[in-house]
Amino acid sequence: MTRRKAWLGIAVIFLSGIIIGAGATALVVKHEFLDRPGPPAIMREIMFWRLCRSLDLNQDQERSAREILERLENNARRIHDRVRPELDLALDSAARELKKSLSPDQVRRLDELVDRIKKKMP
């Protein structure tokens, strides 16, 4: 009986590790890769595979969806290129306003934060 309990305990610990590891991996992938904007081609592929999986598309529908998403990517890039300078100006303006009430250390940290935000923006 004691030997059986020992093996059962080991099996439970082993399976718990697998479950926790898989769950943690899924969370990291979701929050670090799927929810974070990336290069447009990567985002287009993620959107494509989500559509295929969610809607169970056939081959003709997949081909059509891929073409539509490519056009969407091109349109979004044109819109972004046109609007990006305004976004930068708005961010810089907000940062200037915030700096008026911040300490020098806070200003330095805000500058770092703004730089990180701008680097993440495509």
C-alpha beads as a LAMMPS data file, in Angstrom:
LAMMPS data file: protein, C-alpha beads

122 atoms
121 bonds

1 atom types
1 bond types

-500.0 500.0 xlo xhi
-500.0 500.0 ylo yhi
-500.0 500.0 zlo zhi

Masses

1 110.0

Atoms # bond

1 1 1 0.000 0.000 0.000
2 1 1 2.776 2.451 0.881
3 1 1 4.601 1.721 -2.349
4 1 1 1.423 2.305 -4.341
5 1 1 0.865 5.662 -2.607
6 1 1 4.427 6.694 -3.347
7 1 1 4.023 5.934 -7.072
8 1 1 0.653 7.625 -7.122
9 1 1 2.168 10.726 -5.480
10 1 1 4.991 10.802 -8.005
11 1 1 2.508 10.439 -10.881
12 1 1 0.337 13.259 -9.510
13 1 1 3.364 15.554 -9.142
14 1 1 4.562 14.694 -12.658
15 1 1 1.147 15.306 -14.230
16 1 1 0.716 18.530 -12.260
17 1 1 4.022 19.757 -13.660
18 1 1 2.926 18.988 -17.194
19 1 1 -0.392 20.791 -16.723
20 1 1 1.184 23.839 -15.068
21 1 1 3.928 23.998 -17.703
22 1 1 1.438 23.800 -20.564
23 1 1 -0.768 26.452 -18.977
24 1 1 2.150 28.792 -18.363
25 1 1 3.392 28.322 -21.918
26 1 1 -0.062 29.087 -23.307
27 1 1 -0.260 32.281 -21.241
28 1 1 3.189 33.444 -22.357
29 1 1 2.414 32.767 -26.001
30 1 1 -0.916 34.572 -25.761
31 1 1 0.385 37.643 -23.954
32 1 1 3.820 37.912 -25.543
33 1 1 3.075 36.965 -29.124
34 1 1 -0.591 36.891 -30.078
35 1 1 -1.715 40.046 -28.293
36 1 1 1.323 42.091 -29.211
37 1 1 1.424 43.839 -32.543
38 1 1 4.199 42.624 -34.747
39 1 1 5.286 43.068 -38.319
40 1 1 2.226 43.302 -40.563
41 1 1 2.971 40.013 -42.331
42 1 1 3.014 38.155 -39.030
43 1 1 -0.200 39.820 -37.895
44 1 1 -1.830 38.977 -41.228
45 1 1 -0.868 35.312 -40.841
46 1 1 -2.170 35.207 -37.270
47 1 1 -5.456 36.749 -38.419
48 1 1 -5.592 34.298 -41.347
49 1 1 -5.111 31.221 -39.177
50 1 1 -7.607 32.477 -36.602
51 1 1 -10.183 32.964 -39.376
52 1 1 -9.490 29.527 -40.811
53 1 1 -9.734 27.855 -37.428
54 1 1 -12.744 29.826 -36.165
55 1 1 -14.788 29.617 -39.360
56 1 1 -13.608 26.224 -40.635
57 1 1 -12.902 27.661 -44.093
58 1 1 -12.559 25.459 -47.175
59 1 1 -9.671 25.925 -49.640
60 1 1 -11.487 28.439 -51.852
61 1 1 -12.529 30.460 -48.811
62 1 1 -8.958 30.347 -47.467
63 1 1 -7.578 31.632 -50.769
64 1 1 -10.117 34.457 -50.811
65 1 1 -9.486 35.309 -47.148
66 1 1 -5.716 35.475 -47.735
67 1 1 -6.194 37.915 -50.648
68 1 1 -8.575 40.066 -48.623
69 1 1 -6.185 40.166 -45.655
70 1 1 -3.305 41.159 -47.953
71 1 1 -5.389 44.088 -49.224
72 1 1 -6.264 44.970 -45.637
73 1 1 -2.577 44.976 -44.743
74 1 1 -1.772 47.305 -47.639
75 1 1 -4.635 49.666 -46.769
76 1 1 -3.713 49.661 -43.084
77 1 1 -0.072 50.432 -43.944
78 1 1 -1.121 53.417 -46.082
79 1 1 -3.403 54.725 -43.326
80 1 1 -0.703 54.213 -40.701
81 1 1 1.934 55.988 -42.798
82 1 1 -0.419 58.923 -43.203
83 1 1 -1.412 59.098 -39.518
84 1 1 1.883 58.166 -37.786
85 1 1 3.267 61.728 -37.735
86 1 1 0.104 62.916 -35.986
87 1 1 0.359 60.096 -33.454
88 1 1 3.967 61.052 -32.706
89 1 1 2.981 64.705 -32.257
90 1 1 0.115 63.786 -29.925
91 1 1 2.363 61.530 -27.848
92 1 1 5.080 64.180 -27.634
93 1 1 2.546 66.840 -26.680
94 1 1 1.092 64.679 -23.909
95 1 1 4.583 63.917 -22.626
96 1 1 5.456 67.644 -22.531
97 1 1 2.310 68.351 -20.506
98 1 1 3.034 65.502 -18.105
99 1 1 6.618 66.649 -17.577
100 1 1 5.443 69.974 -16.123
101 1 1 4.451 68.279 -12.871
102 1 1 7.117 65.570 -12.685
103 1 1 10.407 65.358 -10.818
104 1 1 13.626 65.063 -12.852
105 1 1 13.753 61.320 -12.166
106 1 1 10.150 60.925 -13.273
107 1 1 10.879 62.935 -16.428
108 1 1 13.761 60.582 -17.227
109 1 1 11.536 57.527 -16.711
110 1 1 8.750 59.091 -18.801
111 1 1 11.228 59.720 -21.622
112 1 1 12.254 56.053 -21.486
113 1 1 8.614 54.989 -21.508
114 1 1 7.794 57.208 -24.489
115 1 1 10.817 55.825 -26.350
116 1 1 9.649 52.265 -25.702
117 1 1 6.139 53.110 -26.874
118 1 1 7.470 54.664 -30.080
119 1 1 9.694 51.639 -30.759
120 1 1 6.710 49.298 -30.367
121 1 1 4.606 51.335 -32.759
122 1 1 5.114 50.065 -36.294

Bonds

1 1 1 2
2 1 2 3
3 1 3 4
4 1 4 5
5 1 5 6
6 1 6 7
7 1 7 8
8 1 8 9
9 1 9 10
10 1 10 11
11 1 11 12
12 1 12 13
13 1 13 14
14 1 14 15
15 1 15 16
16 1 16 17
17 1 17 18
18 1 18 19
19 1 19 20
20 1 20 21
21 1 21 22
22 1 22 23
23 1 23 24
24 1 24 25
25 1 25 26
26 1 26 27
27 1 27 28
28 1 28 29
29 1 29 30
30 1 30 31
31 1 31 32
32 1 32 33
33 1 33 34
34 1 34 35
35 1 35 36
36 1 36 37
37 1 37 38
38 1 38 39
39 1 39 40
40 1 40 41
41 1 41 42
42 1 42 43
43 1 43 44
44 1 44 45
45 1 45 46
46 1 46 47
47 1 47 48
48 1 48 49
49 1 49 50
50 1 50 51
51 1 51 52
52 1 52 53
53 1 53 54
54 1 54 55
55 1 55 56
56 1 56 57
57 1 57 58
58 1 58 59
59 1 59 60
60 1 60 61
61 1 61 62
62 1 62 63
63 1 63 64
64 1 64 65
65 1 65 66
66 1 66 67
67 1 67 68
68 1 68 69
69 1 69 70
70 1 70 71
71 1 71 72
72 1 72 73
73 1 73 74
74 1 74 75
75 1 75 76
76 1 76 77
77 1 77 78
78 1 78 79
79 1 79 80
80 1 80 81
81 1 81 82
82 1 82 83
83 1 83 84
84 1 84 85
85 1 85 86
86 1 86 87
87 1 87 88
88 1 88 89
89 1 89 90
90 1 90 91
91 1 91 92
92 1 92 93
93 1 93 94
94 1 94 95
95 1 95 96
96 1 96 97
97 1 97 98
98 1 98 99
99 1 99 100
100 1 100 101
101 1 101 102
102 1 102 103
103 1 103 104
104 1 104 105
105 1 105 106
106 1 106 107
107 1 107 108
108 1 108 109
109 1 109 110
110 1 110 111
111 1 111 112
112 1 112 113
113 1 113 114
114 1 114 115
115 1 115 116
116 1 116 117
117 1 117 118
118 1 118 119
119 1 119 120
120 1 120 121
121 1 121 122
